[in-house]
Amino acid sequence: MAQIDLTLAPTGKKKSKKRSLWADAWLRLRKNKSAVAGMIMLATILIVIYSSPLYLDYDNDVIKPDLTQTLQFPAKGKLLGTDELGRDVLARILWGGRISIGIGVLAMMLSSIIGCTLGAISGYYGGKTDGIIMRSLDVFMAIPSLLLMITLVSIMKPTITNLIIALAIGSVPSVSRMVRAQVLYIKGQEFVEAIRAQGASDFRIIVMHILPNAISPLISQFVMEIAGLILAISGLSFIGLGVQPPDPEWGAMLSSGREHIRDVWHVTAFPGIALVLTVVALTLVGDGLRDALDPRMKR
Amino acid sequence: MGRYILKRLAQMIPIVIGVSIIVFLLLSLSPGDPAKMILGLNAKEQELQMMREQLGLNDPIPVQYFNYMKKVAVGDFGTSYSTKQSVIEMIGVRLPPTLILAFGSLFTILIVAIPLGIALAVKQNSPFDNIMRVVSLFFAAMPGFWSGILMIILFSVHLGWLPANGFDTPSAMIMPIICSSIAGWAVNSRITRASMLDVIRQDYIRTARAKGLKESIVIRKHALKNALLPTITSVGMAVGGCFGGSVIMEMLFGINGMGKMMIDALRQKDIPTIMAGVIITSVIIAVANLLTDLAYSFVDPRIRSMYARRKQRKEVAGHGAN
């Protein structure tokens, strides 16, 4: 038995190398240099930021003011200097990243759950259902999404949960539209007809067959949307409606550092750099995923 | 064409009504008593009650909404709860800076991104193209408020060339407009480059070149118009972003525009001002979207002839009936 396994396994693997759709996409992604650069950047950012609780203490390093050390320039020990309350800028950037990226990802998850449901129902059933859902989403799209988020947050009080809800609502209309377009395209294909002929229920067709096919080209859009949401969170925090002090957040740090731009530059420069690097990494990964996952986009 | 515009304008009405219903509902259901905002914290219960009656706040929400919309239909947006001014007068003062900021940045996006995108396509894979690929990646990722702060540090604090505040003089307008368009330059120059490259490879361009036309004429007269459609779509979609982003720009540069008015109004639960701000913004964006669609027909004669044909068909049908 053991011998047979040994002889058959290698040849069998080499000859009929069946790769799944995902393995195929992964290979294409790995060949794409800028996508690899983006993945390395993103992985580094995520590891550094999410391991920060291991070496940072929230009460002592992140929010505790030290008025003897205010607005110190970058130096040994305080690599990126200190802010107007003497707090270490690096520690706050790391902790703030957890908040920004965490909110961005959770809001995107929420909006993709709602967006997929609405988009799938709307695209699959068509007719009046489609009309009602799409016309109501048009109403939300008529308000600029940032203005919609600002209105929602200021009505609901800026807690982290409310922030996530507001951001998700702001991005649901565009997500549902994308999902609907995909569902409309897939619904017309023969395999769906075949499954329906076998007697599958609508729910089963949508959840098991249409959505998995609809989502793969959308994943890259979702990644890019996370970048957009992170920018939106910073924007909201910048005008005082996002993450509230003393919690650190990149936009909030820029906003409080703004008052000291006549004296120091590092308080506003570094949080912005962190923000831009994160968004660039997400964009590169998103671009790479689009080329890898969407066969129609292949060049 | 005129018929099409009228139809599109009519389609805007339900959208604007929908927007007003949602915002009105959100505001009415949110906590906070407008009567207390107007009279202050020391007001007596009796005065508060009278004020609520006067504002119609004791009516059911649908009645309140209906009464409000009846006034809006004749152009009366009411009086601000916090400043006691007529809302329409406030908007008359606040709208121009926001319009200049939003459409100024759209304009700079067009005049920077299109020539840049063409240059990048013509010089594809040159060092210039490769450098700009990286530069635009970072520009697209820069939030306007951060590039704004950096520009203030450089041009206002260190060089002293431009004012860091206000929007009254042309020199004060430079930084806000540039900051809110930087990301647009990056994104739209990439889009123009990509669609230009698609068009340049087509046969009719080869024919034009084979005729012996100068390259500049081939690009300008033959390729550009076809390459512009995706850029127009993207710039049209940027209108909403410019209006949303202007809220943050106005806070950063201390501009007395609609965005700052909305933030102040939201903080004080000034319902008439918020409602008017949202309704007017959504109308402006709907009109901008309509203009985008009309721009297609200006650039692409095929789309223009579609409108015309529809008209002809109507005329033929009309004659038949006679």
Interface residues (C-beta under 8 A of the other chain):
Chain A: R135 S136 D138 V139 F140 A142 I143 P144 S145 L146 L147 I150 T151 L152 S154 I155 M156 A227 L231 S234 G235 F238 I239 L241 G251 L254 G257 R258 I261 R262 W265 T268 A269 G272 L275 V276 V279 V280 T283 L284
Chain B: P14 I15 V16 G18 V19 I22 V23 L26 L27 S30 L137 F138 A140 A141 M142 P143 F145 W146 I149 L150 I152 I153 V157 G240 G241 F243 G244 G245 V247 I248 M251 L252 M262 I263 L266 R267 I274 V278 T281 S282 I285 A286
